[in-house]
Amino acid sequence: MAEKKFEKALEKLEAIVREMEAGELTLDESLKAFQEGIELSRFCMNKLDEAERKVEILLQEKEEIKVHPYIEEKINE
């Protein structure tokens, strides 16, 4: 399966929800759409979990940023 992007997966999931809410799909079409929706939902949740873990790691890093005073060097002409 080609790499999916979160935004595209979310757009497709929203489209599936709209289709199903319209109530015009056959039973077979509804089941197929539901299955695809579940797969997209899981994909999106995994991407969100992954992003959350990355943010937590970044926030936990204890590297201190050292602030040095700005010293303007004067060039003798």
Rosetta silent file (secondary structure, phi, psi, omega in degrees, C-alpha in Angstrom):
SEQUENCE: MAEKKFEKALEKLEAIVREMEAGELTLDESLKAFQEGIELSRFCMNKLDEAERKVEILLQEKEEIKVHPYIEEKINE
SCORE:     score description
SCORE:     0.000 S_00000001
   1 L     0.000  131.851  179.579    0.000    0.000    0.000 S_00000001
   2 L   -65.333  151.681 -179.752    1.386    3.413   -0.960 S_00000001
   3 L   -63.762  128.675 -179.661    2.196    5.795    1.838 S_00000001
   4 L   -98.571  151.403  174.477   -0.884    7.765    2.758 S_00000001
   5 L   -99.604  143.976 -178.204   -0.936   11.251    4.081 S_00000001
   6 H   -55.481  -48.239 -175.646   -2.978   12.048    7.159 S_00000001
   7 H   -61.466  -42.616  179.528   -4.819   14.945    5.523 S_00000001
   8 H   -66.166  -40.523  179.122   -5.848   12.912    2.472 S_00000001
   9 H   -63.897  -40.666  179.893   -6.992   10.017    4.659 S_00000001
  10 H   -66.697  -40.755  176.568   -9.059   12.365    6.811 S_00000001
  11 H   -59.967  -44.769 -179.660  -10.678   13.946    3.735 S_00000001
  12 H   -64.675  -41.542  178.432  -11.613   10.496    2.410 S_00000001
  13 H   -61.345  -43.117  178.161  -12.984    9.468    5.800 S_00000001
  14 H   -63.464  -38.237  178.345  -15.145   12.596    5.936 S_00000001
  15 H   -65.053  -40.171  178.519  -16.432   11.870    2.415 S_00000001
  16 H   -63.229  -43.077  179.484  -17.353    8.313    3.440 S_00000001
  17 H   -61.155  -44.383  178.959  -19.243    9.594    6.476 S_00000001
  18 H   -61.187  -42.815  179.058  -21.202   12.038    4.308 S_00000001
  19 H   -60.553  -45.639 -177.231  -22.054    9.257    1.836 S_00000001
  20 H   -69.256  -36.935  179.006  -23.228    6.936    4.570 S_00000001
  21 H   -67.493  -27.231  179.137  -25.230    9.659    6.309 S_00000001
  22 H   -66.608  -24.956  175.042  -27.025   10.409    3.044 S_00000001
  23 L    74.131   19.825 -177.412  -28.532    6.910    3.288 S_00000001
  24 L  -104.474    4.452  179.456  -28.455    6.228   -0.441 S_00000001
  25 L   -85.913  149.169  173.862  -25.927    3.383   -0.445 S_00000001
  26 L   -72.811  170.976  178.562  -26.916   -0.236   -0.860 S_00000001
  27 H   -59.312  -46.412  179.759  -26.146   -2.664    1.931 S_00000001
  28 H   -63.060  -41.742  178.101  -23.071   -3.966    0.116 S_00000001
  29 H   -64.711  -38.598  178.775  -21.870   -0.425   -0.646 S_00000001
  30 H   -64.640  -43.385  179.122  -22.449    0.537    2.980 S_00000001
  31 H   -64.223  -42.139  178.944  -20.430   -2.413    4.264 S_00000001
  32 H   -64.359  -44.766  178.975  -17.591   -1.662    1.865 S_00000001
  33 H   -63.745  -40.739  178.965  -17.632    2.040    2.840 S_00000001
  34 H   -62.107  -44.591  179.390  -17.758    1.127    6.536 S_00000001
  35 H   -61.525  -46.001  178.456  -14.751   -1.175    6.173 S_00000001
  36 H   -63.038  -39.418  178.345  -12.763    1.504    4.341 S_00000001
  37 H   -62.261  -40.985  177.615  -13.809    4.034    6.971 S_00000001
  38 H   -62.787  -44.443  179.765  -12.562    1.804    9.781 S_00000001
  39 H   -62.435  -44.126  178.908   -9.214    1.345    8.018 S_00000001
  40 H   -65.815  -39.395  178.468   -8.868    5.097    7.461 S_00000001
  41 H   -61.661  -44.388  178.656   -9.885    5.813   11.046 S_00000001
  42 H   -63.687  -42.969  178.714   -7.211    3.436   12.376 S_00000001
  43 H   -59.369  -47.524 -179.614   -4.614    4.969   10.059 S_00000001
  44 H   -63.020  -42.855  178.685   -5.476    8.482   11.254 S_00000001
  45 H   -62.334  -41.175  178.154   -5.417    7.449   14.910 S_00000001
  46 H   -63.270  -41.807  178.686   -1.996    5.834   14.455 S_00000001
  47 H   -64.300  -41.582  178.768   -0.654    8.992   12.799 S_00000001
  48 H   -65.908  -41.127  177.481   -2.045   11.148   15.619 S_00000001
  49 H   -62.215  -42.385  179.407   -0.563    8.823   18.260 S_00000001
  50 H   -62.456  -44.784  178.834    2.797    8.962   16.478 S_00000001
  51 H   -63.685  -40.803  179.344    2.706   12.769   16.361 S_00000001
  52 H   -62.594  -42.010  178.221    1.756   12.928   20.039 S_00000001
  53 H   -62.644  -40.774  179.213    4.707   10.693   20.974 S_00000001
  54 H   -63.670  -42.279  178.884    7.074   12.920   18.985 S_00000001
  55 H   -63.710  -43.599  179.483    5.762   16.042   20.738 S_00000001
  56 H   -61.242  -40.980  178.704    6.141   14.390   24.144 S_00000001
  57 H   -63.695  -43.888  179.514    9.732   13.431   23.339 S_00000001
  58 H   -63.142  -38.355 -179.431   10.530   16.973   22.235 S_00000001
  59 H   -72.599  -25.848 -177.731    9.015   18.422   25.391 S_00000001
  60 H   -86.388  -15.484 -179.718   10.916   16.002   27.630 S_00000001
  61 L   -61.287  134.744 -173.141   14.321   16.726   26.183 S_00000001
  62 L  -106.292   22.038  177.762   16.310   18.469   28.848 S_00000001
  63 L   -69.380  125.784 -179.921   18.836   20.200   26.696 S_00000001
  64 L   -88.720  139.871  175.647   19.275   23.655   28.017 S_00000001
  65 L   -91.678  122.413  179.614   19.610   26.501   25.617 S_00000001
  66 L   -88.984  129.461 -179.729   22.444   28.739   26.665 S_00000001
  67 L  -101.283  123.730  178.117   21.791   32.391   26.153 S_00000001
  68 L  -109.399  138.745  178.266   24.828   34.507   25.427 S_00000001
  69 L   -64.975  145.974 -179.814   24.657   38.263   25.525 S_00000001
  70 L   -77.436  124.193  178.410   24.899   39.891   22.152 S_00000001
  71 L  -118.218  118.512 -179.148   28.243   41.583   21.728 S_00000001
  72 L   -84.139  122.832  178.277   28.552   43.841   18.766 S_00000001
  73 L   -86.896  130.206  178.319   31.980   43.674   17.258 S_00000001
  74 L   -98.150  131.850  179.756   33.277   46.953   15.996 S_00000001
  75 L   -96.094  123.056  177.025   35.417   46.873   12.955 S_00000001
  76 L   -77.043  127.738 -179.877   38.233   49.347   12.941 S_00000001
  77 L  -100.292    0.000    0.000   38.470   51.050    9.602 S_00000001
